Amino acid sequence: MTIILFSSLKAASIKRQKLAMDLFLIKKIISAMIMPLSIIIILLILAIAFYHSKRKLSFSCLLLATVLLTLSTFRPFANLIMAPIENQHLAFTRSSKPVDYIIILGCAHTSDHALPATSELGICSLQRLVEAIRIFRIHPEAQLITSGYAANDEMSNAEKVKQAAMLLGVPERKIIVESFPQDTEEEAQLMAPRVSGKIVVLVTNSDHMPRAIKYFQLQGINPIAAPAGKWTKGINNETYWADYVPRAQYLKQTTHAWYESLGRIVQWIKS
């Protein structure tokens, strides 16, 4: 009887995990489909599809795709929508109290045995790690917490960031690894019991920081923000003609701003 009950509980647990994975995958697919570039491609496909049957609709789709592509690759527009997100939190300087934990939220990496761990990290993970180590030099009393699951890789992002941190001089005993959270909400839920009542510095990219801070606050944690990888550096500097040339990097910036804006809306609805 005990064996049957255990088997039933195990089967139910596996079923819940599979459902969670399916919902996570659906969320990722939907978010990818409503990004600026995906919308542009869909509009172009519609323009071609309706070229013979509905010329007016076809022209409207083509015009909208052109306008959206031009704006998305234009630096002033990209900065206009990104700056309000990034400017909510200033760069970290120094805490007035000893820091207990420095949390590095997960991002991206690609395992390649021919490369050192620092070169396997994606740009976002590398930016976060560099900022975390800078803070660790200021507050050596703190412990680093690396986070992030494996996705389709052989190793979790948390473990890969730990390896890179060790290569950059952080002692292994000063690093805690959390390899299971799949997104920021799960990271906040998992870490809250450990860091409750402690002085915590939260490291993530500047565009992601407002949403990340909110998830931790919902768990009763009020971390000190340490934004990394700011997009709108030098926004008030003198501009040159090159700043008005459409570039792919501004499309990426626009995409990140759009993604985070949608994420905040979803977060508000859920909370």
C-alpha positions as CSV (number, residue, x, y, z in Angstrom):
1,M,0.0,0.0,0.0
2,T,2.8,2.3,0.9
3,I,4.6,1.6,-2.4
4,I,1.5,2.3,-4.4
5,L,1.0,5.6,-2.5
6,F,4.6,6.6,-3.1
7,S,4.3,5.7,-6.8
8,S,1.1,7.8,-7.1
9,L,2.8,10.8,-5.4
10,K,5.8,10.5,-7.6
11,A,3.7,10.3,-10.7
12,A,1.7,13.4,-9.7
13,S,4.9,15.3,-9.0
14,I,6.3,14.4,-12.4
15,K,3.0,15.4,-14.0
16,R,3.2,18.8,-12.2
17,Q,6.8,19.3,-13.3
18,K,5.9,18.5,-16.9
19,L,2.9,20.9,-16.8
20,A,5.2,23.6,-15.4
21,M,7.7,23.0,-18.1
22,D,5.0,23.1,-20.8
23,L,3.6,26.4,-19.5
24,F,7.1,27.9,-19.3
25,L,7.8,26.8,-22.9
26,I,4.5,28.3,-24.1
27,K,5.3,31.6,-22.2
28,K,8.7,31.8,-24.0
29,I,7.1,31.1,-27.4
30,I,4.4,33.7,-27.0
31,S,6.9,36.3,-25.8
32,A,9.1,35.6,-28.8
33,M,6.2,36.1,-31.2
34,I,5.3,39.5,-29.9
35,M,8.7,41.0,-30.1
36,P,9.3,43.9,-32.6
37,L,11.3,41.8,-35.1
38,S,8.7,39.0,-35.1
39,I,5.9,41.5,-35.6
40,I,7.8,43.1,-38.5
41,I,8.2,39.7,-40.1
42,I,4.5,38.8,-39.6
43,L,3.5,42.1,-41.2
44,L,5.8,41.5,-44.2
45,I,4.4,38.0,-44.7
46,L,0.8,39.5,-44.6
47,A,1.8,42.2,-47.1
48,I,3.0,39.5,-49.5
49,A,0.0,37.2,-48.9
50,F,-2.6,39.9,-49.5
51,Y,-0.7,41.6,-52.4
52,H,-3.1,40.4,-55.1
53,S,-6.3,40.0,-53.2
54,K,-6.3,43.1,-50.8
55,R,-3.9,45.7,-52.1
56,K,-4.9,48.3,-49.5
57,L,-4.3,45.9,-46.6
58,S,-1.1,44.7,-48.1
59,F,0.2,48.3,-48.4
60,S,-0.9,49.1,-44.8
61,C,1.1,46.0,-43.5
62,L,4.1,47.0,-45.5
63,L,4.0,50.6,-44.4
64,L,3.5,49.6,-40.7
65,A,6.4,47.1,-40.9
66,T,8.7,49.8,-42.5
67,V,7.8,52.4,-39.8
68,L,8.3,49.9,-37.0
69,L,11.6,48.7,-38.3
70,T,12.9,52.2,-38.8
71,L,11.9,53.4,-35.3
72,S,13.2,50.2,-33.7
73,T,16.7,50.7,-35.2
74,F,16.8,54.4,-34.5
75,R,18.9,55.4,-31.4
76,P,16.7,58.3,-30.2
77,F,13.6,56.1,-30.2
78,A,15.5,53.2,-28.5
79,N,16.8,55.5,-25.8
80,L,13.4,57.2,-25.4
81,I,11.7,54.0,-24.4
82,M,14.6,52.4,-22.5
83,A,15.7,55.4,-20.3
84,P,12.6,55.5,-18.1
85,I,13.2,51.8,-17.3
86,E,16.9,52.0,-16.6
87,N,16.8,55.3,-14.7
88,Q,14.7,53.9,-11.9
89,H,17.9,52.6,-10.1
90,L,21.3,54.2,-9.7
91,A,24.6,52.4,-9.9
92,F,25.7,50.7,-6.7
93,T,28.4,52.6,-4.7
94,R,28.7,51.2,-1.2
95,S,26.4,49.9,1.5
96,S,26.4,51.7,4.9
97,K,26.1,48.2,6.5
98,P,28.0,45.0,6.0
99,V,26.5,43.0,3.0
100,D,25.4,39.4,3.6
101,Y,24.6,38.3,0.1
102,I,25.3,39.4,-3.5
103,I,22.7,37.8,-5.7
104,I,23.6,37.3,-9.4
105,L,20.4,36.6,-11.4
106,G,20.7,34.0,-14.1
107,C,21.0,34.9,-17.8
108,A,22.8,33.0,-20.6
109,H,25.8,30.9,-21.5
110,T,26.9,28.3,-24.0
111,S,29.1,25.4,-22.9
112,D,32.2,24.9,-25.0
113,H,35.0,22.8,-23.6
114,A,37.6,24.6,-25.7
115,L,36.9,27.9,-23.9
116,P,37.4,29.1,-20.3
117,A,34.2,29.7,-18.3
118,T,34.5,33.5,-18.7
119,S,34.2,33.1,-22.5
120,E,31.3,30.7,-22.3
121,L,29.1,33.3,-20.6
122,G,26.6,35.3,-22.6
123,I,27.0,39.1,-22.6
124,C,24.3,39.6,-19.9
125,S,25.8,37.0,-17.6
126,L,29.3,38.4,-18.0
127,Q,28.0,42.0,-17.3
128,R,26.3,40.8,-14.1
129,L,29.3,38.8,-12.9
130,V,31.7,41.7,-13.5
131,E,29.4,44.0,-11.5
132,A,29.0,41.4,-8.7
133,I,32.8,41.0,-8.4
134,R,33.3,44.8,-8.3
135,I,30.9,44.9,-5.3
136,F,32.5,41.8,-3.8
137,R,35.8,43.7,-3.8
138,I,34.1,46.6,-1.9
139,H,32.3,44.1,0.5
140,P,34.5,41.0,0.9
141,E,32.4,39.9,3.8
142,A,29.5,39.0,1.5
143,Q,28.7,35.7,-0.1
144,L,27.8,35.4,-3.8
145,I,24.7,33.6,-4.9
146,T,24.6,32.5,-8.5
147,S,21.3,31.5,-10.0
148,G,19.9,30.1,-13.2
149,Y,18.9,26.7,-14.7
150,A,20.5,24.7,-17.5
151,A,17.8,25.1,-20.2
152,N,19.2,23.1,-23.1
153,D,22.8,23.2,-21.9
154,E,24.7,20.5,-20.1
155,M,25.3,22.8,-17.1
156,S,23.2,25.3,-15.3
157,N,23.9,29.0,-15.7
158,A,24.4,29.2,-11.9
159,E,27.2,26.7,-12.0
160,K,28.8,28.3,-15.1
161,V,28.8,31.7,-13.5
162,K,30.4,30.1,-10.4
163,Q,33.2,28.7,-12.5
164,A,33.8,32.1,-14.1
165,A,33.8,33.8,-10.7
166,M,36.4,31.4,-9.4
167,L,38.6,32.1,-12.5
168,L,38.4,35.8,-11.6
169,G,39.6,35.2,-8.1
170,V,36.4,34.6,-6.0
171,P,37.0,31.7,-3.5
172,E,34.7,28.7,-4.0
173,R,33.7,28.8,-0.3
174,K,32.2,32.3,-0.9
175,I,29.8,31.1,-3.7
176,I,26.4,29.5,-3.2
177,V,24.8,27.9,-6.3
178,E,21.0,27.9,-7.0
179,S,20.6,25.8,-10.2
180,F,16.9,25.3,-10.4
181,P,15.0,28.6,-10.9
182,Q,13.8,29.1,-14.5
183,D,12.9,32.8,-14.3
184,T,13.1,35.8,-12.0
185,E,9.9,35.0,-10.1
186,E,11.2,31.6,-9.2
187,E,14.6,33.0,-8.2
188,A,12.9,35.4,-5.8
189,Q,10.7,32.6,-4.3
190,L,13.6,30.2,-3.9
191,M,16.0,32.7,-2.3
192,A,13.6,34.5,-0.1
193,P,13.9,32.1,2.9
194,R,17.7,32.2,2.8
195,V,18.1,35.9,2.5
196,S,15.2,37.1,4.7
197,G,16.3,39.7,7.2
198,K,19.7,40.0,5.6
199,I,21.5,42.8,3.8
200,V,21.2,41.8,0.1
201,V,22.6,43.3,-3.1
202,L,20.7,42.3,-6.2
203,V,22.7,42.2,-9.5
204,T,21.0,42.1,-12.8
205,N,20.9,44.1,-16.0
206,S,19.6,47.7,-15.6
207,D,16.6,47.2,-17.9
208,H,15.6,44.0,-15.9
209,M,16.2,45.6,-12.5
210,P,12.7,47.2,-11.9
211,R,10.9,43.9,-12.5
212,A,13.5,41.9,-10.5
213,I,13.3,44.2,-7.5
214,K,9.5,43.9,-7.6
215,Y,9.5,40.1,-7.5
216,F,11.8,40.2,-4.5
217,Q,9.7,42.8,-2.7
218,L,6.6,40.6,-3.2
219,Q,8.5,37.9,-1.2
220,G,9.2,40.4,1.6
221,I,12.8,41.1,0.5
222,N,14.1,44.7,-0.1
223,P,17.4,44.3,-1.8
224,I,19.9,47.0,-2.8
225,A,19.8,47.4,-6.5
226,A,23.1,47.0,-8.5
227,P,22.2,47.5,-12.1
228,A,24.7,46.3,-14.8
229,G,25.0,46.7,-18.5
230,K,23.2,50.0,-19.0
231,W,22.0,50.6,-22.6
232,T,21.6,54.4,-22.4
233,K,25.1,55.3,-21.4
234,G,26.0,58.9,-22.4
235,I,22.4,59.7,-23.3
236,N,22.9,63.4,-22.4
237,N,26.2,63.7,-24.3
238,E,26.5,65.7,-27.5
239,T,25.0,63.8,-30.5
240,Y,26.6,63.2,-33.9
241,W,25.2,62.2,-37.3
242,A,26.1,58.6,-36.7
243,D,23.6,58.5,-33.8
244,Y,20.8,58.9,-36.3
245,V,21.9,56.0,-38.6
246,P,19.6,52.9,-38.1
247,R,21.6,50.0,-36.5
248,A,20.8,46.5,-35.4
249,Q,22.1,47.2,-31.9
250,Y,19.2,49.7,-31.4
251,L,16.7,47.1,-32.6
252,K,18.1,44.8,-29.8
253,Q,17.8,47.7,-27.3
254,T,14.2,48.4,-28.4
255,T,13.4,44.7,-28.1
256,H,14.7,44.6,-24.5
257,A,12.7,47.7,-23.5
258,W,9.6,46.2,-25.1
259,Y,10.1,42.8,-23.4
260,E,10.6,44.4,-20.0
261,S,7.6,46.7,-20.4
262,L,5.4,43.7,-21.2
263,G,6.9,41.8,-18.3
264,R,6.0,44.6,-15.9
265,I,2.4,44.5,-17.2
266,V,2.2,40.7,-16.7
267,Q,3.8,41.1,-13.2
268,W,1.2,43.8,-12.3
269,I,-1.7,41.6,-13.5
270,K,-0.4,38.6,-11.5
271,S,0.3,40.5,-8.3
